[in-house]
Amino acid sequence: MHKTCPVCGLYYEIEVGFFWGAMYISYGFSVGVVFLVGILLYYLANDPPVWVYVVTVSAIVLLTTTFLFRYARILMLYFFAGVQYDSKYNKL
Ligand SMILES: [Zn+2]
């Protein structure tokens, strides 16, 4: 992760250890993925053996880790750092 935004120069870590809180958000995401995948397996795969749950859930959580990690930090910035989207920086 950059220390500052490459577009607008915003310094992300507003205080030491600011992103520790993002771990709790990331944990919530992971729990959500576990429940979602578990429910989908139960209904779509007709309640497979336990090892199928463990392997599938573990693989999907590992594959989505970087994605969830980044979104947890983004939510942390939006909720607790007062960062807001500003369309004047949108270059698309
Ligand atoms: Zn920016």
PDB file of the backbone (N, CA, C, O) and the ligand in Angstrom, with CONECT records:
HET     ZN  A 101       1
ATOM      1  N   MET A   1       0.840  -1.188   0.000  1.00  0.00           N
ATOM      2  CA  MET A   1       0.000   0.000   0.000  1.00  0.00           C
ATOM      3  C   MET A   1       0.880   1.243   0.000  1.00  0.00           C
ATOM      4  O   MET A   1       1.888   1.299   0.704  1.00  0.00           O
ATOM      5  N   HIS A   2       0.495   2.233  -0.788  1.00  0.00           N
ATOM      6  CA  HIS A   2       1.248   3.492  -0.820  1.00  0.00           C
ATOM      7  C   HIS A   2       1.099   4.223   0.516  1.00  0.00           C
ATOM      8  O   HIS A   2       0.098   4.065   1.215  1.00  0.00           O
ATOM      9  N   LYS A   3       2.111   5.026   0.858  1.00  0.00           N
ATOM     10  CA  LYS A   3       1.993   5.854   2.061  1.00  0.00           C
ATOM     11  C   LYS A   3       1.053   7.032   1.813  1.00  0.00           C
ATOM     12  O   LYS A   3       0.313   7.451   2.703  1.00  0.00           O
ATOM     13  N   THR A   4       1.095   7.555   0.595  1.00  0.00           N
ATOM     14  CA  THR A   4       0.198   8.647   0.230  1.00  0.00           C
ATOM     15  C   THR A   4      -0.510   8.291  -1.066  1.00  0.00           C
ATOM     16  O   THR A   4      -0.028   7.463  -1.839  1.00  0.00           O
ATOM     17  N   CYS A   5      -1.654   8.915  -1.300  1.00  0.00           N
ATOM     18  CA  CYS A   5      -2.393   8.686  -2.530  1.00  0.00           C
ATOM     19  C   CYS A   5      -1.605   9.246  -3.699  1.00  0.00           C
ATOM     20  O   CYS A   5      -1.206  10.410  -3.660  1.00  0.00           O
ATOM     21  N   PRO A   6      -1.364   8.445  -4.754  1.00  0.00           N
ATOM     22  CA  PRO A   6      -0.598   8.933  -5.901  1.00  0.00           C
ATOM     23  C   PRO A   6      -1.331  10.010  -6.704  1.00  0.00           C
ATOM     24  O   PRO A   6      -0.706  10.702  -7.508  1.00  0.00           O
ATOM     25  N   VAL A   7      -2.624  10.161  -6.506  1.00  0.00           N
ATOM     26  CA  VAL A   7      -3.400  11.142  -7.270  1.00  0.00           C
ATOM     27  C   VAL A   7      -3.530  12.459  -6.517  1.00  0.00           C
ATOM     28  O   VAL A   7      -3.229  13.520  -7.063  1.00  0.00           O
ATOM     29  N   CYS A   8      -3.983  12.395  -5.252  1.00  0.00           N
ATOM     30  CA  CYS A   8      -4.271  13.636  -4.527  1.00  0.00           C
ATOM     31  C   CYS A   8      -3.296  13.915  -3.388  1.00  0.00           C
ATOM     32  O   CYS A   8      -3.346  14.989  -2.789  1.00  0.00           O
ATOM     33  N   GLY A   9      -2.394  12.950  -3.074  1.00  0.00           N
ATOM     34  CA  GLY A   9      -1.396  13.189  -2.042  1.00  0.00           C
ATOM     35  C   GLY A   9      -1.872  12.960  -0.621  1.00  0.00           C
ATOM     36  O   GLY A   9      -1.138  13.263   0.320  1.00  0.00           O
ATOM     37  N   LEU A  10      -3.067  12.440  -0.431  1.00  0.00           N
ATOM     38  CA  LEU A  10      -3.589  12.170   0.915  1.00  0.00           C
ATOM     39  C   LEU A  10      -2.686  11.182   1.634  1.00  0.00           C
ATOM     40  O   LEU A  10      -2.356  10.134   1.079  1.00  0.00           O
ATOM     41  N   TYR A  11      -2.276  11.501   2.879  1.00  0.00           N
ATOM     42  CA  TYR A  11      -1.492  10.583   3.706  1.00  0.00           C
ATOM     43  C   TYR A  11      -2.460   9.625   4.382  1.00  0.00           C
ATOM     44  O   TYR A  11      -3.326  10.046   5.149  1.00  0.00           O
ATOM     45  N   TYR A  12      -2.312   8.320   4.093  1.00  0.00           N
ATOM     46  CA  TYR A  12      -3.321   7.353   4.514  1.00  0.00           C
ATOM     47  C   TYR A  12      -3.323   7.061   6.004  1.00  0.00           C
ATOM     48  O   TYR A  12      -4.388   7.067   6.621  1.00  0.00           O
ATOM     49  N   GLU A  13      -2.163   6.805   6.605  1.00  0.00           N
ATOM     50  CA  GLU A  13      -2.132   6.359   7.995  1.00  0.00           C
ATOM     51  C   GLU A  13      -2.160   7.582   8.900  1.00  0.00           C
ATOM     52  O   GLU A  13      -1.115   8.119   9.266  1.00  0.00           O
ATOM     53  N   ILE A  14      -3.371   8.019   9.259  1.00  0.00           N
ATOM     54  CA  ILE A  14      -3.533   9.292   9.965  1.00  0.00           C
ATOM     55  C   ILE A  14      -2.943   9.261  11.365  1.00  0.00           C
ATOM     56  O   ILE A  14      -2.638  10.314  11.923  1.00  0.00           O
ATOM     57  N   GLU A  15      -2.773   8.074  11.947  1.00  0.00           N
ATOM     58  CA  GLU A  15      -2.083   7.951  13.230  1.00  0.00           C
ATOM     59  C   GLU A  15      -1.420   6.584  13.264  1.00  0.00           C
ATOM     60  O   GLU A  15      -1.773   5.694  12.490  1.00  0.00           O
ATOM     61  N   VAL A  16      -0.459   6.423  14.164  1.00  0.00           N
ATOM     62  CA  VAL A  16       0.263   5.155  14.254  1.00  0.00           C
ATOM     63  C   VAL A  16      -0.722   4.043  14.611  1.00  0.00           C
ATOM     64  O   VAL A  16      -1.504   4.175  15.552  1.00  0.00           O
ATOM     65  N   GLY A  17      -0.677   2.965  13.863  1.00  0.00           N
ATOM     66  CA  GLY A  17      -1.552   1.830  14.137  1.00  0.00           C
ATOM     67  C   GLY A  17      -2.983   2.022  13.692  1.00  0.00           C
ATOM     68  O   GLY A  17      -3.867   1.266  14.098  1.00  0.00           O
ATOM     69  N   PHE A  18      -3.226   3.029  12.858  1.00  0.00           N
ATOM     70  CA  PHE A  18      -4.600   3.311  12.420  1.00  0.00           C
ATOM     71  C   PHE A  18      -5.253   2.096  11.768  1.00  0.00           C
ATOM     72  O   PHE A  18      -6.437   1.837  11.984  1.00  0.00           O
ATOM     73  N   PHE A  19      -4.496   1.360  10.980  1.00  0.00           N
ATOM     74  CA  PHE A  19      -5.088   0.263  10.212  1.00  0.00           C
ATOM     75  C   PHE A  19      -5.253  -1.033  11.010  1.00  0.00           C
ATOM     76  O   PHE A  19      -5.691  -2.042  10.457  1.00  0.00           O
ATOM     77  N   TRP A  20      -4.909  -1.019  12.305  1.00  0.00           N
ATOM     78  CA  TRP A  20      -5.202  -2.198  13.128  1.00  0.00           C
ATOM     79  C   TRP A  20      -6.693  -2.466  13.132  1.00  0.00           C
ATOM     80  O   TRP A  20      -7.117  -3.621  13.130  1.00  0.00           O
ATOM     81  N   GLY A  21      -7.484  -1.420  13.139  1.00  0.00           N
ATOM     82  CA  GLY A  21      -8.935  -1.579  13.143  1.00  0.00           C
ATOM     83  C   GLY A  21      -9.451  -2.278  11.900  1.00  0.00           C
ATOM     84  O   GLY A  21     -10.501  -2.921  11.927  1.00  0.00           O
ATOM     85  N   ALA A  22      -8.703  -2.149  10.802  1.00  0.00           N
ATOM     86  CA  ALA A  22      -9.109  -2.797   9.555  1.00  0.00           C
ATOM     87  C   ALA A  22      -9.085  -4.314   9.681  1.00  0.00           C
ATOM     88  O   ALA A  22      -9.752  -5.017   8.921  1.00  0.00           O
ATOM     89  N   MET A  23      -8.309  -4.820  10.649  1.00  0.00           N
ATOM     90  CA  MET A  23      -8.278  -6.271  10.852  1.00  0.00           C
ATOM     91  C   MET A  23      -9.650  -6.779  11.288  1.00  0.00           C
ATOM     92  O   MET A  23     -10.061  -7.875  10.908  1.00  0.00           O
ATOM     93  N   TYR A  24     -10.355  -5.980  12.083  1.00  0.00           N
ATOM     94  CA  TYR A  24     -11.680  -6.409  12.541  1.00  0.00           C
ATOM     95  C   TYR A  24     -12.670  -6.405  11.381  1.00  0.00           C
ATOM     96  O   TYR A  24     -13.514  -7.294  11.274  1.00  0.00           O
ATOM     97  N   ILE A  25     -12.562  -5.405  10.519  1.00  0.00           N
ATOM     98  CA  ILE A  25     -13.431  -5.360   9.339  1.00  0.00           C
ATOM     99  C   ILE A  25     -13.114  -6.545   8.430  1.00  0.00           C
ATOM    100  O   ILE A  25     -14.019  -7.203   7.919  1.00  0.00           O
ATOM    101  N   SER A  26     -11.822  -6.811   8.233  1.00  0.00           N
ATOM    102  CA  SER A  26     -11.395  -7.931   7.403  1.00  0.00           C
ATOM    103  C   SER A  26     -11.884  -9.261   7.988  1.00  0.00           C
ATOM    104  O   SER A  26     -12.296 -10.164   7.260  1.00  0.00           O
ATOM    105  N   TYR A  27     -11.829  -9.356   9.304  1.00  0.00           N
ATOM    106  CA  TYR A  27     -12.340 -10.558   9.974  1.00  0.00           C
ATOM    107  C   TYR A  27     -13.834 -10.730   9.690  1.00  0.00           C
ATOM    108  O   TYR A  27     -14.299 -11.833   9.406  1.00  0.00           O
ATOM    109  N   GLY A  28     -14.573  -9.628   9.769  1.00  0.00           N
ATOM    110  CA  GLY A  28     -16.008  -9.686   9.460  1.00  0.00           C
ATOM    111  C   GLY A  28     -16.253 -10.146   8.040  1.00  0.00           C
ATOM    112  O   GLY A  28     -17.146 -10.956   7.789  1.00  0.00           O
ATOM    113  N   PHE A  29     -15.452  -9.625   7.093  1.00  0.00           N
ATOM    114  CA  PHE A  29     -15.569 -10.069   5.699  1.00  0.00           C
ATOM    115  C   PHE A  29     -15.326 -11.574   5.596  1.00  0.00           C
ATOM    116  O   PHE A  29     -16.077 -12.290   4.935  1.00  0.00           O
ATOM    117  N   SER A  30     -14.265 -12.043   6.259  1.00  0.00           N
ATOM    118  CA  SER A  30     -13.918 -13.466   6.173  1.00  0.00           C
ATOM    119  C   SER A  30     -15.031 -14.332   6.748  1.00  0.00           C
ATOM    120  O   SER A  30     -15.372 -15.365   6.171  1.00  0.00           O
ATOM    121  N   VAL A  31     -15.598 -13.923   7.872  1.00  0.00           N
ATOM    122  CA  VAL A  31     -16.704 -14.680   8.465  1.00  0.00           C
ATOM    123  C   VAL A  31     -17.885 -14.708   7.496  1.00  0.00           C
ATOM    124  O   VAL A  31     -18.540 -15.738   7.336  1.00  0.00           O
ATOM    125  N   GLY A  32     -18.152 -13.570   6.852  1.00  0.00           N
ATOM    126  CA  GLY A  32     -19.226 -13.519   5.863  1.00  0.00           C
ATOM    127  C   GLY A  32     -18.983 -14.480   4.712  1.00  0.00           C
ATOM    128  O   GLY A  32     -19.905 -15.156   4.256  1.00  0.00           O
ATOM    129  N   VAL A  33     -17.734 -14.543   4.238  1.00  0.00           N
ATOM    130  CA  VAL A  33     -17.393 -15.459   3.149  1.00  0.00           C
ATOM    131  C   VAL A  33     -17.583 -16.907   3.599  1.00  0.00           C
ATOM    132  O   VAL A  33     -18.109 -17.729   2.848  1.00  0.00           O
ATOM    133  N   VAL A  34     -17.155 -17.217   4.822  1.00  0.00           N
ATOM    134  CA  VAL A  34     -17.299 -18.574   5.345  1.00  0.00           C
ATOM    135  C   VAL A  34     -18.771 -18.975   5.381  1.00  0.00           C
ATOM    136  O   VAL A  34     -19.134 -20.062   4.931  1.00  0.00           O
ATOM    137  N   PHE A  35     -19.616 -18.099   5.914  1.00  0.00           N
ATOM    138  CA  PHE A  35     -21.042 -18.422   5.991  1.00  0.00           C
ATOM    139  C   PHE A  35     -21.664 -18.537   4.598  1.00  0.00           C
ATOM    140  O   PHE A  35     -22.422 -19.468   4.327  1.00  0.00           O
ATOM    141  N   LEU A  36     -21.340 -17.593   3.723  1.00  0.00           N
ATOM    142  CA  LEU A  36     -21.911 -17.612   2.378  1.00  0.00           C
ATOM    143  C   LEU A  36     -21.523 -18.893   1.628  1.00  0.00           C
ATOM    144  O   LEU A  36     -22.376 -19.565   1.047  1.00  0.00           O
ATOM    145  N   VAL A  37     -20.222 -19.221   1.649  1.00  0.00           N
ATOM    146  CA  VAL A  37     -19.756 -20.416   0.945  1.00  0.00           C
ATOM    147  C   VAL A  37     -20.344 -21.672   1.587  1.00  0.00           C
ATOM    148  O   VAL A  37     -20.722 -22.613   0.889  1.00  0.00           O
ATOM    149  N   GLY A  38     -20.419 -21.684   2.915  1.00  0.00           N
ATOM    150  CA  GLY A  38     -21.001 -22.830   3.614  1.00  0.00           C
ATOM    151  C   GLY A  38     -22.454 -23.048   3.234  1.00  0.00           C
ATOM    152  O   GLY A  38     -22.872 -24.176   2.972  1.00  0.00           O
ATOM    153  N   ILE A  39     -23.222 -21.968   3.205  1.00  0.00           N
ATOM    154  CA  ILE A  39     -24.642 -22.087   2.848  1.00  0.00           C
ATOM    155  C   ILE A  39     -24.796 -22.512   1.388  1.00  0.00           C
ATOM    156  O   ILE A  39     -25.633 -23.354   1.063  1.00  0.00           O
ATOM    157  N   LEU A  40     -23.972 -21.916   0.505  1.00  0.00           N
ATOM    158  CA  LEU A  40     -24.046 -22.300  -0.910  1.00  0.00           C
ATOM    159  C   LEU A  40     -23.696 -23.777  -1.110  1.00  0.00           C
ATOM    160  O   LEU A  40     -24.358 -24.482  -1.872  1.00  0.00           O
ATOM    161  N   LEU A  41     -22.637 -24.241  -0.409  1.00  0.00           N
ATOM    162  CA  LEU A  41     -22.271 -25.653  -0.529  1.00  0.00           C
ATOM    163  C   LEU A  41     -23.390 -26.551  -0.019  1.00  0.00           C
ATOM    164  O   LEU A  41     -23.705 -27.577  -0.623  1.00  0.00           O
ATOM    165  N   TYR A  42     -23.977 -26.157   1.086  1.00  0.00           N
ATOM    166  CA  TYR A  42     -25.037 -26.976   1.680  1.00  0.00           C
ATOM    167  C   TYR A  42     -26.191 -27.168   0.698  1.00  0.00           C
ATOM    168  O   TYR A  42     -26.690 -28.280   0.528  1.00  0.00           O
ATOM    169  N   TYR A  43     -26.606 -26.089   0.060  1.00  0.00           N
ATOM    170  CA  TYR A  43     -27.769 -26.193  -0.820  1.00  0.00           C
ATOM    171  C   TYR A  43     -27.414 -26.631  -2.245  1.00  0.00           C
ATOM    172  O   TYR A  43     -28.149 -27.411  -2.850  1.00  0.00           O
ATOM    173  N   LEU A  44     -26.291 -26.137  -2.788  1.00  0.00           N
ATOM    174  CA  LEU A  44     -25.958 -26.451  -4.184  1.00  0.00           C
ATOM    175  C   LEU A  44     -25.259 -27.800  -4.322  1.00  0.00           C
ATOM    176  O   LEU A  44     -25.429 -28.474  -5.338  1.00  0.00           O
ATOM    177  N   ALA A  45     -24.476 -28.208  -3.320  1.00  0.00           N
ATOM    178  CA  ALA A  45     -23.762 -29.493  -3.397  1.00  0.00           C
ATOM    179  C   ALA A  45     -24.433 -30.555  -2.541  1.00  0.00           C
ATOM    180  O   ALA A  45     -23.887 -31.642  -2.354  1.00  0.00           O
ATOM    181  N   ASN A  46     -25.609 -30.247  -2.021  1.00  0.00           N
ATOM    182  CA  ASN A  46     -26.418 -31.217  -1.273  1.00  0.00           C
ATOM    183  C   ASN A  46     -25.692 -31.748  -0.030  1.00  0.00           C
ATOM    184  O   ASN A  46     -25.561 -32.957   0.160  1.00  0.00           O
ATOM    185  N   ASP A  47     -25.227 -30.819   0.809  1.00  0.00           N
ATOM    186  CA  ASP A  47     -24.549 -31.125   2.075  1.00  0.00           C
ATOM    187  C   ASP A  47     -23.418 -32.145   1.915  1.00  0.00           C
ATOM    188  O   ASP A  47     -23.557 -33.293   2.339  1.00  0.00           O
ATOM    189  N   PRO A  48     -22.304 -31.736   1.309  1.00  0.00           N
ATOM    190  CA  PRO A  48     -21.166 -32.651   1.101  1.00  0.00           C
ATOM    191  C   PRO A  48     -20.475 -32.983   2.422  1.00  0.00           C
ATOM    192  O   PRO A  48     -20.820 -32.412   3.457  1.00  0.00           O
ATOM    193  N   PRO A  49     -19.489 -33.912   2.401  1.00  0.00           N
ATOM    194  CA  PRO A  49     -18.733 -34.233   3.621  1.00  0.00           C
ATOM    195  C   PRO A  49     -18.001 -33.001   4.173  1.00  0.00           C
ATOM    196  O   PRO A  49     -17.779 -32.029   3.452  1.00  0.00           O
ATOM    197  N   VAL A  50     -17.637 -33.054   5.438  1.00  0.00           N
ATOM    198  CA  VAL A  50     -17.028 -31.900   6.117  1.00  0.00           C
ATOM    199  C   VAL A  50     -15.744 -31.450   5.434  1.00  0.00           C
ATOM    200  O   VAL A  50     -15.484 -30.251   5.339  1.00  0.00           O
ATOM    201  N   TRP A  51     -14.927 -32.409   4.950  1.00  0.00           N
ATOM    202  CA  TRP A  51     -13.656 -32.019   4.335  1.00  0.00           C
ATOM    203  C   TRP A  51     -13.886 -31.131   3.107  1.00  0.00           C
ATOM    204  O   TRP A  51     -13.045 -30.289   2.795  1.00  0.00           O
ATOM    205  N   VAL A  52     -14.999 -31.305   2.417  1.00  0.00           N
ATOM    206  CA  VAL A  52     -15.301 -30.451   1.250  1.00  0.00           C
ATOM    207  C   VAL A  52     -15.546 -29.015   1.720  1.00  0.00           C
ATOM    208  O   VAL A  52     -15.089 -28.062   1.090  1.00  0.00           O
ATOM    209  N   TYR A  53     -16.270 -28.871   2.832  1.00  0.00           N
ATOM    210  CA  TYR A  53     -16.479 -27.530   3.391  1.00  0.00           C
ATOM    211  C   TYR A  53     -15.145 -26.886   3.752  1.00  0.00           C
ATOM    212  O   TYR A  53     -14.873 -25.741   3.389  1.00  0.00           O
ATOM    213  N   VAL A  54     -14.319 -27.642   4.474  1.00  0.00           N
ATOM    214  CA  VAL A  54     -13.058 -27.094   4.979  1.00  0.00           C
ATOM    215  C   VAL A  54     -12.156 -26.682   3.821  1.00  0.00           C
ATOM    216  O   VAL A  54     -11.602 -25.583   3.827  1.00  0.00           O
ATOM    217  N   VAL A  55     -12.003 -27.563   2.820  1.00  0.00           N
ATOM    218  CA  VAL A  55     -11.110 -27.265   1.696  1.00  0.00           C
ATOM    219  C   VAL A  55     -11.651 -26.097   0.875  1.00  0.00           C
ATOM    220  O   VAL A  55     -10.896 -25.191   0.523  1.00  0.00           O
ATOM    221  N   THR A  56     -12.940 -26.107   0.569  1.00  0.00           N
ATOM    222  CA  THR A  56     -13.517 -25.060  -0.274  1.00  0.00           C
ATOM    223  C   THR A  56     -13.472 -23.699   0.418  1.00  0.00           C
ATOM    224  O   THR A  56     -13.052 -22.705  -0.175  1.00  0.00           O
ATOM    225  N   VAL A  57     -13.904 -23.666   1.666  1.00  0.00           N
ATOM    226  CA  VAL A  57     -13.907 -22.396   2.406  1.00  0.00           C
ATOM    227  C   VAL A  57     -12.485 -21.872   2.565  1.00  0.00           C
ATOM    228  O   VAL A  57     -12.239 -20.682   2.368  1.00  0.00           O
ATOM    229  N   SER A  58     -11.549 -22.744   2.918  1.00  0.00           N
ATOM    230  CA  SER A  58     -10.157 -22.308   3.079  1.00  0.00           C
ATOM    231  C   SER A  58      -9.601 -21.747   1.783  1.00  0.00           C
ATOM    232  O   SER A  58      -8.947 -20.704   1.784  1.00  0.00           O
ATOM    233  N   ALA A  59      -9.858 -22.437   0.673  1.00  0.00           N
ATOM    234  CA  ALA A  59      -9.335 -21.981  -0.614  1.00  0.00           C
ATOM    235  C   ALA A  59      -9.926 -20.623  -0.988  1.00  0.00           C
ATOM    236  O   ALA A  59      -9.198 -19.739  -1.440  1.00  0.00           O
ATOM    237  N   ILE A  60     -11.220 -20.448  -0.808  1.00  0.00           N
ATOM    238  CA  ILE A  60     -11.847 -19.192  -1.200  1.00  0.00           C
ATOM    239  C   ILE A  60     -11.403 -18.047  -0.293  1.00  0.00           C
ATOM    240  O   ILE A  60     -11.183 -16.933  -0.768  1.00  0.00           O
ATOM    241  N   VAL A  61     -11.270 -18.310   0.995  1.00  0.00           N
ATOM    242  CA  VAL A  61     -10.785 -17.255   1.903  1.00  0.00           C
ATOM    243  C   VAL A  61      -9.352 -16.872   1.532  1.00  0.00           C
ATOM    244  O   VAL A  61      -9.013 -15.688   1.520  1.00  0.00           O
ATOM    245  N   LEU A  62      -8.507 -17.863   1.230  1.00  0.00           N
ATOM    246  CA  LEU A  62      -7.128 -17.543   0.842  1.00  0.00           C
ATOM    247  C   LEU A  62      -7.087 -16.759  -0.469  1.00  0.00           C
ATOM    248  O   LEU A  62      -6.300 -15.822  -0.607  1.00  0.00           O
ATOM    249  N   LEU A  63      -7.933 -17.137  -1.431  1.00  0.00           N
ATOM    250  CA  LEU A  63      -7.933 -16.453  -2.725  1.00  0.00           C
ATOM    251  C   LEU A  63      -8.437 -15.017  -2.624  1.00  0.00           C
ATOM    252  O   LEU A  63      -8.016 -14.155  -3.396  1.00  0.00           O
ATOM    253  N   THR A  64      -9.334 -14.756  -1.681  1.00  0.00           N
ATOM    254  CA  THR A  64      -9.907 -13.407  -1.570  1.00  0.00           C
ATOM    255  C   THR A  64      -9.212 -12.555  -0.508  1.00  0.00           C
ATOM    256  O   THR A  64      -9.638 -11.430  -0.249  1.00  0.00           O
ATOM    257  N   THR A  65      -8.154 -13.073   0.109  1.00  0.00           N
ATOM    258  CA  THR A  65      -7.512 -12.353   1.213  1.00  0.00           C
ATOM    259  C   THR A  65      -7.030 -10.958   0.808  1.00  0.00           C
ATOM    260  O   THR A  65      -7.323  -9.985   1.503  1.00  0.00           O
ATOM    261  N   THR A  66      -6.307 -10.844  -0.288  1.00  0.00           N
ATOM    262  CA  THR A  66      -5.776  -9.530  -0.650  1.00  0.00           C
ATOM    263  C   THR A  66      -6.902  -8.562  -1.005  1.00  0.00           C
ATOM    264  O   THR A  66      -6.832  -7.373  -0.693  1.00  0.00           O
ATOM    265  N   PHE A  67      -7.930  -9.078  -1.655  1.00  0.00           N
ATOM    266  CA  PHE A  67      -9.086  -8.268  -2.006  1.00  0.00           C
ATOM    267  C   PHE A  67      -9.792  -7.755  -0.736  1.00  0.00           C
ATOM    268  O   PHE A  67     -10.091  -6.566  -0.626  1.00  0.00           O
ATOM    269  N   LEU A  68     -10.053  -8.654   0.208  1.00  0.00           N
ATOM    270  CA  LEU A  68     -10.740  -8.279   1.449  1.00  0.00           C
ATOM    271  C   LEU A  68      -9.885  -7.360   2.309  1.00  0.00           C
ATOM    272  O   LEU A  68     -10.394  -6.446   2.958  1.00  0.00           O
ATOM    273  N   PHE A  69      -8.567  -7.616   2.306  1.00  0.00           N
ATOM    274  CA  PHE A  69      -7.631  -6.778   3.057  1.00  0.00           C
ATOM    275  C   PHE A  69      -7.690  -5.330   2.560  1.00  0.00           C
ATOM    276  O   PHE A  69      -7.747  -4.396   3.360  1.00  0.00           O
ATOM    277  N   ARG A  70      -7.675  -5.155   1.253  1.00  0.00           N
ATOM    278  CA  ARG A  70      -7.720  -3.800   0.695  1.00  0.00           C
ATOM    279  C   ARG A  70      -9.064  -3.124   0.963  1.00  0.00           C
ATOM    280  O   ARG A  70      -9.107  -1.946   1.318  1.00  0.00           O
ATOM    281  N   TYR A  71     -10.154  -3.860   0.796  1.00  0.00           N
ATOM    282  CA  TYR A  71     -11.460  -3.241   1.036  1.00  0.00           C
ATOM    283  C   TYR A  71     -11.677  -2.922   2.505  1.00  0.00           C
ATOM    284  O   TYR A  71     -12.366  -1.956   2.832  1.00  0.00           O
ATOM    285  N   ALA A  72     -11.101  -3.718   3.394  1.00  0.00           N
ATOM    286  CA  ALA A  72     -11.192  -3.408   4.830  1.00  0.00           C
ATOM    287  C   ALA A  72     -10.491  -2.080   5.115  1.00  0.00           C
ATOM    288  O   ALA A  72     -10.994  -1.259   5.882  1.00  0.00           O
ATOM    289  N   ARG A  73      -9.325  -1.874   4.491  1.00  0.00           N
ATOM    290  CA  ARG A  73      -8.610  -0.609   4.689  1.00  0.00           C
ATOM    291  C   ARG A  73      -9.370   0.562   4.077  1.00  0.00           C
ATOM    292  O   ARG A  73      -9.410   1.651   4.649  1.00  0.00           O
ATOM    293  N   ILE A  74      -9.973   0.334   2.914  1.00  0.00           N
ATOM    294  CA  ILE A  74     -10.760   1.401   2.284  1.00  0.00           C
ATOM    295  C   ILE A  74     -11.933   1.794   3.176  1.00  0.00           C
ATOM    296  O   ILE A  74     -12.196   2.980   3.376  1.00  0.00           O
ATOM    297  N   LEU A  75     -12.645   0.788   3.717  1.00  0.00           N
ATOM    298  CA  LEU A  75     -13.768   1.089   4.611  1.00  0.00           C
ATOM    299  C   LEU A  75     -13.283   1.808   5.866  1.00  0.00           C
ATOM    300  O   LEU A  75     -13.951   2.711   6.369  1.00  0.00           O
ATOM    301  N   MET A  76     -12.122   1.405   6.364  1.00  0.00           N
ATOM    302  CA  MET A  76     -11.551   2.072   7.545  1.00  0.00           C
ATOM    303  C   MET A  76     -11.315   3.549   7.244  1.00  0.00           C
ATOM    304  O   MET A  76     -11.621   4.410   8.069  1.00  0.00           O
ATOM    305  N   LEU A  77     -10.775   3.841   6.069  1.00  0.00           N
ATOM    306  CA  LEU A  77     -10.532   5.239   5.697  1.00  0.00           C
ATOM    307  C   LEU A  77     -11.844   6.009   5.564  1.00  0.00           C
ATOM    308  O   LEU A  77     -11.945   7.149   6.020  1.00  0.00           O
ATOM    309  N   TYR A  78     -12.843   5.394   4.945  1.00  0.00           N
ATOM    310  CA  TYR A  78     -14.120   6.084   4.769  1.00  0.00           C
ATOM    311  C   TYR A  78     -14.831   6.315   6.090  1.00  0.00           C
ATOM    312  O   TYR A  78     -15.370   7.398   6.322  1.00  0.00           O
ATOM    313  N   PHE A  79     -14.841   5.303   6.968  1.00  0.00           N
ATOM    314  CA  PHE A  79     -15.618   5.405   8.203  1.00  0.00           C
ATOM    315  C   PHE A  79     -14.919   6.215   9.293  1.00  0.00           C
ATOM    316  O   PHE A  79     -15.573   6.973  10.009  1.00  0.00           O
ATOM    317  N   PHE A  80     -13.595   6.067   9.430  1.00  0.00           N
ATOM    318  CA  PHE A  80     -12.929   6.623  10.604  1.00  0.00           C
ATOM    319  C   PHE A  80     -11.916   7.714  10.290  1.00  0.00           C
ATOM    320  O   PHE A  80     -11.449   8.379  11.214  1.00  0.00           O
ATOM    321  N   ALA A  81     -11.556   7.926   9.031  1.00  0.00           N
ATOM    322  CA  ALA A  81     -10.579   8.967   8.719  1.00  0.00           C
ATOM    323  C   ALA A  81     -11.238  10.165   8.033  1.00  0.00           C
ATOM    324  O   ALA A  81     -10.560  11.143   7.714  1.00  0.00           O
ATOM    325  N   GLY A  82     -12.538  10.099   7.805  1.00  0.00           N
ATOM    326  CA  GLY A  82     -13.221  11.230   7.192  1.00  0.00           C
ATOM    327  C   GLY A  82     -12.905  11.410   5.726  1.00  0.00           C
ATOM    328  O   GLY A  82     -13.146  12.485   5.176  1.00  0.00           O
ATOM    329  N   VAL A  83     -12.368  10.385   5.073  1.00  0.00           N
ATOM    330  CA  VAL A  83     -12.044  10.480   3.652  1.00  0.00           C
ATOM    331  C   VAL A  83     -13.339  10.363   2.848  1.00  0.00           C
ATOM    332  O   VAL A  83     -14.181   9.508   3.124  1.00  0.00           O
ATOM    333  N   GLN A  84     -13.482  11.234   1.853  1.00  0.00           N
ATOM    334  CA  GLN A  84     -14.670  11.171   1.010  1.00  0.00           C
ATOM    335  C   GLN A  84     -14.261  11.196  -0.458  1.00  0.00           C
ATOM    336  O   GLN A  84     -13.233  11.764  -0.830  1.00  0.00           O
ATOM    337  N   TYR A  85     -15.076  10.578  -1.262  1.00  0.00           N
ATOM    338  CA  TYR A  85     -14.836  10.554  -2.700  1.00  0.00           C
ATOM    339  C   TYR A  85     -14.993  11.956  -3.263  1.00  0.00           C
ATOM    340  O   TYR A  85     -15.945  12.665  -2.937  1.00  0.00           O
ATOM    341  N   ASP A  86     -14.049  12.351  -4.113  1.00  0.00           N
ATOM    342  CA  ASP A  86     -14.126  13.655  -4.753  1.00  0.00           C
ATOM    343  C   ASP A  86     -13.987  13.444  -6.257  1.00  0.00           C
ATOM    344  O   ASP A  86     -12.933  13.037  -6.746  1.00  0.00           O
ATOM    345  N   SER A  87     -15.063  13.728  -6.978  1.00  0.00           N
ATOM    346  CA  SER A  87     -15.097  13.422  -8.411  1.00  0.00           C
ATOM    347  C   SER A  87     -14.098  14.253  -9.216  1.00  0.00           C
ATOM    348  O   SER A  87     -13.820  13.907 -10.364  1.00  0.00           O
ATOM    349  N   LYS A  88     -13.553  15.326  -8.667  1.00  0.00           N
ATOM    350  CA  LYS A  88     -12.604  16.125  -9.447  1.00  0.00           C
ATOM    351  C   LYS A  88     -11.298  15.374  -9.691  1.00  0.00           C
ATOM    352  O   LYS A  88     -10.527  15.741 -10.578  1.00  0.00           O
ATOM    353  N   TYR A  89     -11.039  14.300  -8.889  1.00  0.00           N
ATOM    354  CA  TYR A  89      -9.830  13.498  -9.087  1.00  0.00           C
ATOM    355  C   TYR A  89     -10.077  12.310 -10.003  1.00  0.00           C
ATOM    356  O   TYR A  89      -9.146  11.567 -10.314  1.00  0.00           O
ATOM    357  N   ASN A  90     -11.316  12.120 -10.438  1.00  0.00           N
ATOM    358  CA  ASN A  90     -11.654  10.998 -11.314  1.00  0.00           C
ATOM    359  C   ASN A  90     -11.199  11.303 -12.738  1.00  0.00           C
ATOM    360  O   ASN A  90     -11.710  12.220 -13.380  1.00  0.00           O
ATOM    361  N   LYS A  91     -10.229  10.523 -13.225  1.00  0.00           N
ATOM    362  CA  LYS A  91      -9.663  10.781 -14.547  1.00  0.00           C
ATOM    363  C   LYS A  91     -10.148   9.774 -15.586  1.00  0.00           C
ATOM    364  O   LYS A  91      -9.607   9.716 -16.690  1.00  0.00           O
ATOM    365  N   LEU A  92     -11.173   8.975 -15.237  1.00  0.00           N
ATOM    366  CA  LEU A  92     -11.661   7.977 -16.192  1.00  0.00           C
ATOM    367  C   LEU A  92     -12.627   8.598 -17.174  1.00  0.00           C
ATOM    368  O   LEU A  92     -13.141   7.908 -18.054  1.00  0.00           O
TER     369      LEU A  92
HETATM  370 ZN    ZN A 101      -6.441  10.382  -3.536  1.00  0.00          ZN2+
END
